[in-house]
Structures are given as C-alpha cells and as structure tokens.
Amino acid sequence: MLFDEIPQRDLVLWNVMVFCYSQNGFGKEAFELFRSMRHNGFTGDEFTLSILVQACISLGSQIGSAAHGLVFCLGLSADIVVCTSLVDMYAKSRQIKDARRVFDGMMMRNVISWNAIIVGYGQEGNIREAMLLLSQMLREGFTPDDLTMSSILSSCAHSTVPNEFFQVHGHVLKNGFHAFKSVCNALILAYAKNGFIKQAFNVFDITPDPDLVTWSSMVSSCAYHGLHREAIGMFDKLLQQRILPDGIAFLGVLSVCAHAGLVELGLEYFTSMKEQYHIQPNSEHYACLIDLLGRAGRLNDAYHLLEKIPVGTNGDVLGAFLCACKEQGNASLAKRVICELFNLEPNKPVNYALLSNLYSLVGSWDEVAGIRENMMENCGNKVPGYSRIDILR
C-alpha cells in the first residue's frame, strides 16, 4: 500500500487514511490505524475523532461508547463537530436517549446538529418529539433546511394526528421548501399514509422534475389505497419518462400486480426487470412473485419457482409460500418446506402460528396440537401479534 511506503507522515495524511477506511465501511481497520497512529506519536484531533465516531455505526454500541469515552479523554467534548458526530452515531444506532443526552449537553449547536437529532427521532417514528425540536430550533434562531423538513415529514407518515403534518406543509409552502424534491417525496408519502391520496397527487403535480423516488412514492401510495390501475399507470409513465427503474420500483409494481390478481402482467414485469433492465432479483422480489402466483391459485408454479431460486431461500420466501398454501388450504405442499423454514427460523412464533392456522383449516388437529407444543418449547410465552399474512397480504 502506498501509505506504508511514505516515510514521513503528518496528521493530515493519517486522517485521510482513517477517513478512507471509515467511508468504505472498514470501521475495524479505521480503529486499528488509529492505534498505529497513536503509537507513532500522533494524538489525533477533532477531525480524527469525528471520523472514528462515524465508523462506530457499523461496529456496535460497545465500540461507540468507547469512542465517546475517548472524546472525553482527549478534551474534545465541547467540540461541535465531534459532538454532532456523536449525536448522529447514537441516533443511527437506535440509541436515541444517548443521542439526546449528548445533544442537550452541547454548548454550541448548528443546523447539522439539529438535523442529526431530528432525523434520529424521525427514524424512531416519534413525530411529537421531532416537532417539539423543530419549534425549539426556530425559537433559538436556526433556519431549518430541506433535510430538516424531509425528516420531519417522513416521521409524519407514522402520525395519527393529521394536523401535525398540515402545519409542517404550511411551513414548507411559506418558506419555499416545495422546490426540493426530497421534501416533496416525503410529503407525498406522509399524505398517502395518512389517508389523503388526493393531496398526495396534488404534491406530485407541483414536484419539480420528478425523479425515481418521486414516481416510486406515487406507485406505493396508489397501491396503499388500493388504486391498482393508477399505480400501474404511474409505473408505466415512469418508464415512458426514460427514468431507469431500480429493484425497489419493481418490487412496488410486483406487489401491486399480486394484490390486483394481474399474474401475467406481474410475470412480464419480472422478466423485464431481469432481461431488459439487468436487475438481479433478490429474495424480496421472489417472495412477491410467489405471493403473486399463490394468490392466483398457481401453487405448483410457485413451488417450482421456489426450487430454482438462484439467490437461495430465506424465511421471507418460504413464509410467502406457506401463506399461499394456507390461503389455498394445501397442507401437502406446505409440508415440503416446513422443515427448511423451521431450520432457518426455529424461534419465530409467526411461523408456528401460520402453520397451526393452516392445519386448523384442513382439520388436522393432531398436527395443530404438535405445532403449538413445539411453539411453546422453542418460543416460550411469545405470542405473535401479526402473521406473515398480515404483512404480505
């Protein structure tokens, strides 16, 4: 490596190398290089620590806490860049209480600091706290940017109080944020998921130069409201605009076809995804395709597909097939995948509940008793709140 051949290395060069490791997902190597850096007489500065803190996101909470301790040891606990990195690290690691503790202790903040904590609460679906932080941010004289607003709106998608995102939309219009695609995309999903599909269409109509995310948001929004024809129309318009679809866009339209019973069209889209757009299907696409075939009663076709999936089967794919068997009352085909599913996910209550329901439908009460006994042995007292049928159907 070229770095190893350089005899005289200064702090800037060490930082660049640590940054390269961190940015490319080599968090462990970034810390090893930092140790080597210390052995060579370089303590590191605020830039070094902010890089290392970000590297902790992929390394787990224990390493993150150790990095936080190092920040204190090096006297950088008042540095705005380092503290913002800590807030971001804790938030992305789903440790929102620790993120808030660091944020509240900051002597100085900037818009990036506010965004880090607001995004964290948005990811948690805590719209109330995100809105309170937005109000506090405004009171303290900070101006939100497009990231702030899109994060707030994304959390609004989980809100049960429509007034909250109506207020945010008012702020968006008043301050010109509707010129940002990311904000419009978040608005579309927020309106759609709260039952206001007409308003979602209105936002789509004023979105400047809609991109793939915008179109995909409309496809999923229409599907969410059972507007299957409109969802497929949106996807076809996406293609007409010469926007290259990705795997997520195809997953959306395949799901629409499954729910609408459009088997042949779904198969055409699946073939097009592979052959025309050269997108390698993943397990989610195959689970959706099995759901598509299962809903149409084509269980044998679904099973043959299951046997030759190149990416291998996982719990979602096998669960989709089991759901299809349950819907069609076909216990004999279900038995062919039961062992594989329980080997993959032996402690998942939803699998036992699904199989128990299937055997109940066909009147196999001895099997029902056996399944429930196995569930108690492997899952304890856990009772599933949702089945895969709820998720996939």
C-alpha positions in Angstrom: 0.0 0.0 0.0 1.3 3.4 -1.0 0.6 4.8 2.5 3.0 2.3 4.1 5.8 3.4 1.8 5.7 7.1 2.8 8.4 7.6 5.4 7.2 11.0 6.8 3.5 11.0 7.7 1.8 14.0 9.2 -1.5 14.3 10.9 -3.3 15.2 7.7 -2.1 12.1 6.0 -3.1 9.9 8.9 -6.6 11.5 9.0 -7.0 10.9 5.2 -6.2 7.3 5.6 -8.5 6.8 8.6 -11.3 8.6 6.7 -10.8 6.3 3.7 -11.2 3.2 5.8 -14.3 4.6 7.6 -16.0 5.9 4.5 -15.7 2.5 2.8 -17.2 0.5 5.6 -13.9 -0.7 7.2 -14.6 0.6 10.7 -12.4 -2.0 12.4 -9.5 -1.2 10.2 -10.0 2.6 10.9 -9.6 1.9 14.6 -6.5 -0.3 14.1 -5.0 2.5 12.0 -5.8 5.0 14.8 -3.9 2.8 17.3 -1.0 2.7 14.9 -1.2 6.5 14.6 -1.0 6.9 18.4 2.0 4.6 18.6 3.7 6.9 16.0 3.2 9.9 18.3 0.0 11.4 16.8 -2.8 12.0 19.3 -5.4 13.0 16.7 -7.7 16.0 16.5 -11.4 16.8 16.3 -11.4 15.6 12.6 -9.9 12.2 13.6 -12.4 11.7 16.4 -15.4 12.7 14.3 -14.3 10.1 11.7 -13.9 7.3 14.3 -17.2 8.1 15.8 -18.9 7.7 12.4 -17.1 4.4 12.0 -18.8 3.1 15.2 -22.2 3.0 13.4 -21.2 -0.4 11.9 -19.3 -1.7 14.9 -21.9 -1.7 17.6 -22.8 0.2 20.8 -19.9 -1.1 22.9 -17.3 0.4 20.4 -19.4 3.6 20.2 -19.4 4.0 24.0 -15.6 3.5 24.0 -15.2 6.2 21.3 -17.3 8.5 23.4 -15.0 7.9 26.3 -12.0 8.7 24.1 -13.6 12.0 23.2 -13.7 13.0 26.9 -10.1 11.8 27.4 -8.8 14.0 24.6 -10.7 17.0 25.8 -13.0 17.3 22.7 -16.3 17.0 24.5 -17.0 20.7 23.7 -16.2 20.4 20.0 -19.3 21.0 17.9 -18.1 18.7 15.0 -17.3 15.8 17.3 -20.5 16.2 19.4 -22.6 16.3 16.3 -20.9 13.1 15.1 -21.7 11.5 18.4 -25.4 12.5 18.1 -25.5 11.1 14.6 -23.8 7.9 15.6 -26.1 7.2 18.6 -29.2 8.2 16.5 -28.3 5.8 13.6 -27.5 3.1 16.2 -31.1 3.5 17.5 -29.8 4.8 20.9 -31.9 7.9 20.8 -31.7 8.6 24.5 -27.9 8.7 24.4 -28.1 10.9 21.3 -30.4 13.3 23.1 -28.1 13.3 26.2 -25.2 14.4 24.0 -27.3 17.0 22.1 -28.7 18.5 25.3 -25.2 18.8 26.7 -23.8 20.7 23.7 -22.7 24.2 24.4 -22.9 25.2 20.8 -25.1 23.8 18.0 -25.5 24.4 14.3 -28.1 23.3 11.7 -26.3 20.0 11.2 -26.6 19.2 15.0 -30.3 20.0 14.9 -30.8 17.8 11.8 -28.9 14.9 13.4 -31.3 14.8 16.5 -34.4 15.5 14.5 -33.6 12.8 11.9 -33.0 10.4 14.9 -36.4 11.0 16.3 -37.9 10.8 12.8 -36.3 7.3 12.3 -37.9 6.3 15.6 -41.3 7.5 14.4 -41.5 9.9 17.3 -43.3 12.8 15.5 -44.2 14.6 18.7 -40.6 15.0 19.8 -39.4 15.8 16.3 -42.0 18.6 16.1 -41.0 19.9 19.6 -37.4 20.1 18.5 -38.4 21.9 15.3 -40.2 24.5 17.4 -37.2 24.8 19.7 -34.9 25.1 16.7 -36.9 28.0 15.3 -37.1 29.7 18.7 -33.3 29.6 19.0 -33.0 31.4 15.7 -31.9 28.5 13.5 -33.3 28.1 10.0 -34.3 24.6 9.0 -33.1 23.3 5.7 -34.6 20.7 3.3 -33.1 17.8 5.3 -34.8 19.0 8.4 -38.2 19.3 6.7 -38.0 16.0 4.8 -37.1 14.2 8.0 -40.0 15.8 9.9 -42.3 14.8 7.1 -41.0 11.2 6.9 -41.9 10.8 10.6 -45.3 12.4 9.8 -46.0 9.3 7.7 -46.4 7.4 11.0 -48.5 10.2 12.7 -52.1 9.7 13.9 -52.7 13.4 14.1 -53.1 14.9 10.6 -52.8 18.5 12.0 -49.1 17.9 12.6 -48.1 17.5 9.0 -50.6 20.1 7.8 -48.7 22.5 10.0 -45.4 21.3 8.5 -46.8 21.5 5.0 -47.7 25.1 5.7 -44.1 25.8 6.8 -42.9 24.1 3.6 -45.0 26.4 1.4 -44.3 29.5 3.3 -40.5 29.0 3.1 -40.2 27.7 -0.4 -39.2 24.1 0.5 -41.6 22.7 -2.1 -38.8 23.4 -4.6 -36.8 20.5 -3.1 -37.6 17.0 -4.4 -36.7 15.3 -1.2 -39.3 17.4 0.7 -42.0 16.7 -1.9 -41.2 13.0 -1.9 -41.7 12.9 1.9 -44.9 15.0 1.6 -46.3 12.5 -0.9 -45.8 9.5 1.4 -47.0 11.4 4.5 -50.3 12.4 2.9 -50.8 9.0 1.4 -50.1 7.0 4.6 -52.5 9.3 6.5 -55.3 8.7 4.0 -55.1 11.8 1.9 -54.3 10.4 -1.5 -55.8 13.4 -3.4 -53.3 15.7 -1.6 -50.5 13.3 -2.4 -51.5 13.7 -6.1 -51.5 17.5 -5.7 -48.0 17.5 -4.3 -46.8 15.2 -7.1 -48.2 17.7 -9.7 -46.1 20.5 -8.3 -42.9 18.5 -7.7 -40.1 19.9 -9.9 -38.7 17.3 -12.3 -39.9 14.2 -10.5 -37.2 11.6 -10.1 -37.3 7.8 -9.5 -38.0 8.2 -5.8 -41.0 10.5 -6.6 -42.5 8.1 -9.1 -41.9 5.1 -6.8 -43.5 7.0 -4.0 -46.6 7.5 -6.1 -46.7 3.9 -7.1 -46.6 2.8 -3.5 -49.1 5.5 -2.4 -51.6 4.4 -5.0 -51.1 0.7 -4.1 -51.6 1.6 -0.4 -55.0 3.0 -1.2 -56.0 0.1 -3.5 -55.7 2.1 -6.6 -54.0 -0.6 -8.6 -54.8 0.7 -12.1 -53.4 4.1 -11.1 -50.3 2.5 -9.6 -49.5 0.6 -12.7 -50.2 3.7 -14.8 -47.7 5.6 -12.7 -45.1 2.9 -13.2 -45.6 2.8 -16.9 -45.3 6.6 -17.1 -42.0 6.3 -15.1 -40.7 4.1 -17.9 -42.0 6.4 -20.6 -40.0 9.3 -19.0 -36.9 7.2 -19.6 -36.2 7.0 -15.9 -34.3 3.8 -15.1 -36.3 1.8 -12.5 -34.5 0.1 -9.7 -35.2 -3.0 -7.7 -37.4 -1.1 -5.2 -39.6 0.3 -8.0 -40.1 -3.1 -9.5 -40.9 -4.5 -6.0 -43.6 -1.9 -5.7 -45.2 -2.8 -9.1 -44.9 -6.5 -8.5 -46.7 -6.1 -5.2 -49.5 -4.1 -7.0 -49.9 -6.9 -9.5 -50.1 -9.5 -6.7 -52.9 -7.6 -4.9 -54.8 -6.9 -8.1 -54.5 -10.5 -9.4 -52.6 -9.5 -12.5 -50.5 -12.6 -12.8 -49.4 -12.3 -16.4 -48.6 -8.6 -16.1 -46.6 -9.3 -13.0 -44.6 -12.0 -14.7 -43.9 -9.6 -17.6 -42.6 -7.0 -15.3 -40.4 -9.6 -13.5 -39.0 -10.8 -16.8 -38.4 -7.2 -18.0 -36.6 -6.4 -14.7 -34.1 -9.2 -15.3 -33.7 -9.2 -19.1 -34.3 -5.6 -20.1 -33.0 -3.7 -17.1 -30.5 -6.3 -15.9 -31.6 -6.1 -12.3 -30.8 -9.2 -10.3 -33.9 -10.2 -8.3 -33.4 -10.6 -4.6 -35.3 -12.6 -2.0 -38.0 -9.9 -1.7 -38.7 -10.0 -5.4 -39.0 -13.8 -5.3 -41.3 -13.6 -2.2 -43.5 -11.2 -4.0 -43.6 -13.4 -7.1 -44.5 -16.4 -5.1 -47.3 -14.3 -3.4 -48.5 -13.3 -6.9 -48.7 -17.0 -8.1 -50.1 -18.2 -4.8 -53.0 -15.7 -4.8 -53.9 -16.9 -8.3 -54.0 -20.5 -7.1 -50.9 -21.5 -9.0 -49.2 -23.2 -6.1 -47.4 -25.8 -8.3 -45.8 -22.9 -10.3 -44.9 -21.2 -7.0 -43.3 -24.4 -5.7 -41.3 -24.9 -8.9 -40.1 -21.3 -8.7 -39.1 -21.9 -5.0 -37.0 -24.9 -6.1 -34.8 -22.9 -8.5 -34.4 -19.5 -6.9 -30.7 -18.6 -7.6 -30.3 -16.4 -4.6 -31.4 -19.2 -2.2 -34.4 -19.3 0.0 -34.9 -17.5 3.3 -37.6 -17.1 5.8 -39.5 -14.4 3.8 -39.6 -16.5 0.7 -40.6 -19.7 2.5 -43.1 -17.8 4.6 -44.7 -16.3 1.4 -45.1 -19.8 0.1 -46.6 -21.1 3.3 -49.0 -18.1 3.3 -50.1 -19.2 -0.2 -50.6 -22.8 0.9 -52.7 -21.5 3.8 -54.9 -19.4 1.6 -55.4 -22.3 -0.8 -55.8 -24.9 2.0 -53.0 -27.0 0.6 -51.2 -28.8 3.5 -49.4 -31.3 1.4 -47.3 -28.7 -0.5 -46.7 -26.8 2.8 -45.1 -29.9 4.3 -42.4 -29.8 1.7 -41.0 -26.5 3.1 -41.8 -26.7 6.8 -38.6 -28.3 7.9 -36.5 -25.9 5.9 -38.4 -22.9 7.3 -38.1 -24.1 10.9 -34.4 -24.8 10.5 -33.9 -21.2 9.3 -36.1 -19.6 11.9 -36.7 -22.0 14.8 -37.6 -19.3 17.3 -40.1 -17.2 15.3 -43.6 -17.5 16.7 -45.3 -16.3 13.5 -44.1 -19.4 11.6 -45.8 -21.7 14.2 -49.0 -19.7 14.2 -49.2 -19.7 10.4 -48.7 -23.5 10.2 -51.2 -24.0 13.1 -53.8 -22.0 11.2 -53.1 -24.0 8.0 -53.6 -27.3 9.8 -56.7 -26.0 11.5 -58.2 -25.1 8.1 -57.8 -28.7 6.9 -58.9 -30.3 10.1 -55.5 -31.8 11.1 -56.0 -31.3 14.8 -53.2 -33.7 15.9 -50.7 -31.6 13.9 -52.2 -28.4 15.4 -51.5 -29.7 18.9 -48.0 -30.8 18.0 -47.2 -27.4 16.4 -48.4 -25.5 19.4 -46.4 -27.7 21.7 -43.3 -27.1 19.6 -44.0 -23.3 19.7 -44.1 -23.3 23.5 -40.8 -25.2 23.6 -39.0 -23.0 21.1 -40.6 -19.6 21.6 -41.6 -19.7 25.3 -44.6 -17.5 26.0 -44.2 -15.3 23.0 -47.5 -14.8 21.2 -47.3 -13.4 17.6 -49.2 -10.1 17.1 -49.0 -10.3 13.3 -48.7 -13.1 10.9 -46.9 -13.1 7.6 -50.4 -12.9 6.0 -50.9 -9.5 7.6 -47.5 -8.3 6.2 -47.7 -9.8 2.7 -51.4 -9.5 2.2 
